[in-house]
Amino acid sequence: VTTDPAWRAMLLADLRARIQKDCIVDPSLASELAHRIVAVFGPATMVRFRSSSNAEDDLRFGGAGLYDSTSVCAEDTLDGDDLGPSRCDGGQAKERTVERGLRTVWSSLWNARAWDERAHYGIDQELVAMAVLVTTAFPDERANGVAFTGNPVAPEADEYLVNAQAGDASVVLPDPGVLPERDLLTMSEGRVTAIRRVQSSSLVPTGQHVLSDDELRELGAVMAASRERFPIDLQGADPADVMLDFEFKVRRSD
């Protein structure tokens, strides 16, 4: 099985389908989580169930894009039926229940790309596990992106790399032919002192940018402050060689 990628992918797809269709979520867990979401985020608020496995965000294994996240509406669990549309978004014909969200994220632990990447890095497949991080959803985001407190191509440079894209188009796994905006921020004492526009987004008109200079300066300052204050286990690495990875979104109201 492990030497036949097509056969392995088929088995993993069948496993994910079984989890999503047949996995029984403890009703008390679903209810407690749904009530907590309403208490924290407010009624009729769509939230995001984000994957948070023990096989990602390591110094030697980032795992970006390997697992799936999904939007969830707590009221769809609390209403006692399975009839759509979603109570948080009438445009969603089907309910976005807590149970469905948990099964979706849990099953993504067994995405074929995740299995293959873990195997490449020698991670024991029997030791991986999936947790879920609950955050506010951004149904109408103006921009999103991924940024690093460094430049992977030139680690010695005092630069931050920012990849940004219009709307909710993926930066990590873009559609074929879609390019994100790529900017390099020259940093000094926690401030952006210069901005170099390396690549334009293919989704915005020529001459326009996904992020303005002011937004890039603000983002760079936040990243610098986070790098200074955020405690990490360096695992014996030189601090200068460690870059933090940020995912960000810009709301239309920002």
C-alpha positions in Angstrom: 0.0 0.0 0.0 2.7 2.5 1.0 4.5 2.0 -2.3 1.4 2.6 -4.5 0.4 6.3 -4.3 -2.8 5.8 -6.3 -4.0 2.9 -4.1 -3.0 4.8 -1.0 -4.9 7.9 -2.1 -8.0 5.8 -2.7 -7.9 4.2 0.7 -7.4 7.6 2.4 -10.3 9.1 0.4 -12.5 6.2 1.6 -11.3 6.7 5.2 -12.2 10.5 5.1 -15.6 9.7 3.6 -16.3 7.2 6.4 -15.3 9.7 9.0 -17.4 12.5 7.5 -20.5 10.2 7.0 -20.4 7.7 9.9 -18.3 9.3 12.7 -20.6 9.9 15.7 -19.8 13.2 17.6 -20.6 13.0 21.3 -23.8 15.1 21.6 -22.7 16.6 24.9 -19.4 17.8 23.3 -21.3 19.3 20.3 -23.8 21.0 22.6 -21.2 22.4 25.0 -19.1 23.7 22.1 -22.0 25.3 20.4 -23.1 27.1 23.5 -19.5 28.3 24.2 -19.3 29.6 20.6 -22.5 31.7 21.1 -21.2 32.9 24.5 -17.8 34.0 23.1 -18.7 35.2 19.6 -22.3 36.2 19.9 -25.5 34.7 18.4 -25.8 33.9 14.7 -22.0 34.4 14.2 -20.3 32.2 11.7 -17.0 30.9 13.1 -14.1 29.1 11.5 -12.9 25.6 12.7 -9.2 25.7 11.9 -7.1 22.6 11.8 -4.5 22.4 14.5 -2.6 19.1 14.4 0.5 17.9 16.3 2.1 17.4 12.9 2.6 21.0 11.7 4.2 24.3 12.8 7.4 22.6 13.8 10.8 24.2 13.1 11.5 21.3 10.6 8.0 20.7 9.4 5.7 23.6 8.7 2.7 21.7 7.2 1.1 24.7 5.6 -1.9 23.8 3.4 -1.9 20.1 4.4 -5.1 20.1 6.4 -8.6 21.6 6.0 -10.6 24.3 7.8 -14.3 25.0 7.5 -17.0 27.5 8.6 -19.5 26.6 11.3 -22.7 28.0 12.7 -23.5 27.0 16.3 -27.2 27.7 16.0 -27.4 25.1 13.3 -26.5 22.5 16.0 -28.7 24.1 18.7 -31.9 24.4 16.5 -32.6 20.6 16.9 -33.1 19.9 13.2 -31.1 19.3 10.1 -33.0 21.6 7.8 -31.3 24.4 6.0 -30.5 27.2 5.3 -27.8 28.0 7.8 -29.1 30.3 10.6 -25.8 32.3 10.3 -25.9 32.7 6.6 -29.1 32.4 4.5 -27.0 32.0 1.4 -25.8 28.6 2.7 -28.5 26.1 1.7 -27.3 23.5 4.1 -26.7 23.7 7.8 -23.1 24.3 9.0 -23.3 22.3 12.2 -20.6 21.9 14.9 -20.7 18.1 14.2 -20.1 18.5 10.5 -17.3 21.0 11.2 -15.5 18.6 13.6 -15.8 15.7 11.2 -14.5 17.8 8.3 -11.4 19.0 10.2 -10.7 15.6 11.9 -10.9 13.7 8.6 -8.5 16.1 6.9 -5.7 14.6 9.0 -5.8 11.8 6.4 -5.6 14.0 3.3 -3.3 12.3 0.8 -1.0 15.3 0.6 -0.7 15.3 4.4 0.1 11.6 4.5 2.7 12.0 1.8 4.4 15.0 3.4 4.5 13.4 6.8 6.0 10.2 5.3 8.7 12.3 3.5 9.7 13.8 6.8 9.7 10.5 8.6 6.7 11.3 10.9 5.0 8.3 12.5 1.5 8.2 11.0 0.2 6.4 14.1 1.2 9.3 16.4 -0.5 12.2 14.5 -3.7 13.7 16.0 -6.0 16.6 15.2 -7.3 19.4 17.4 -9.6 22.3 16.3 -9.0 26.0 16.8 -12.2 28.2 16.8 -11.9 31.7 15.4 -14.2 34.3 13.9 -15.0 33.6 10.2 -14.4 36.3 7.6 -17.2 35.8 5.0 -16.4 39.0 3.1 -12.6 39.6 3.5 -10.9 42.2 1.4 -7.5 40.4 1.4 -5.6 37.6 3.0 -2.1 36.4 3.1 0.9 34.6 4.6 4.0 36.4 5.8 7.3 35.5 7.4 9.7 37.3 9.8 12.5 36.8 7.3 13.2 36.1 3.7 13.4 32.4 2.9 15.4 33.1 -0.3 17.9 35.4 1.5 17.9 34.5 5.2 20.8 36.9 5.9 18.8 39.9 4.8 16.9 42.1 7.3 13.7 41.6 5.3 10.2 40.2 5.9 8.4 38.4 3.1 4.7 39.1 2.6 2.5 37.1 0.3 -1.0 38.7 -0.1 -4.0 38.0 -2.3 -7.3 39.8 -3.0 -10.4 38.5 -1.3 -10.3 34.9 0.0 -8.3 33.5 -2.9 -5.8 31.0 -1.5 -2.1 32.1 -1.2 -0.9 28.6 -0.1 -2.8 26.6 -2.7 -3.8 29.0 -5.5 -5.7 28.0 -8.6 -3.5 27.3 -11.7 -2.2 30.5 -13.2 -3.2 32.7 -10.2 -0.3 34.6 -8.6 -0.3 36.4 -5.3 1.2 39.8 -4.5 4.7 39.4 -3.1 6.4 42.2 -1.1 9.7 42.4 0.8 9.8 44.7 3.8 13.2 46.1 4.9 13.2 46.1 8.7 15.1 48.1 11.3 14.5 48.2 15.0 11.0 46.8 14.6 9.9 49.2 11.8 9.5 49.0 8.1 12.1 51.3 6.5 11.6 50.3 2.8 9.0 48.3 0.7 10.0 46.4 -2.4 7.2 45.2 -4.6 8.5 41.9 -6.1 5.4 40.5 -7.7 1.9 41.8 -8.4 -1.3 39.9 -7.8 -2.9 38.5 -11.0 -6.3 39.3 -9.5 -6.0 43.1 -9.3 -5.8 45.6 -12.1 -2.3 46.6 -13.3 -0.7 49.2 -11.1 -2.9 48.4 -8.1 -1.8 46.6 -4.9 -3.6 44.1 -2.6 -2.0 45.8 0.4 -1.2 49.5 0.7 2.2 50.8 1.9 0.5 51.9 5.2 -1.0 48.4 5.7 2.4 46.8 5.0 4.1 49.1 7.5 1.5 48.2 10.1 1.8 44.5 9.4 5.6 44.6 9.6 5.4 46.3 13.0 3.0 43.8 14.4 5.1 40.9 13.1 8.3 42.4 14.6 6.6 42.9 18.0 5.2 39.3 17.9 8.7 37.9 17.1 10.2 39.8 20.0 7.6 38.6 22.5 6.4 35.2 21.3 8.0 32.4 23.2 9.1 29.4 21.0 11.1 26.3 21.6 14.2 26.8 19.4 15.2 23.1 19.7 18.8 24.1 19.7 18.5 26.3 16.6 20.1 29.7 16.3 17.4 32.4 16.9 18.6 34.2 13.8 17.7 31.2 11.7 14.1 30.9 12.9 11.3 32.7 11.0 7.7 33.0 12.3 4.9 32.3 9.9 1.9 34.6 10.0 -1.5 34.1 8.4 -3.6 37.3 8.2 -6.9 38.6 6.8 -8.0 42.2 6.1 -11.7 42.9 6.5 -13.5 45.2 4.2 -14.3 47.5 7.2 -10.6 47.8 8.1 
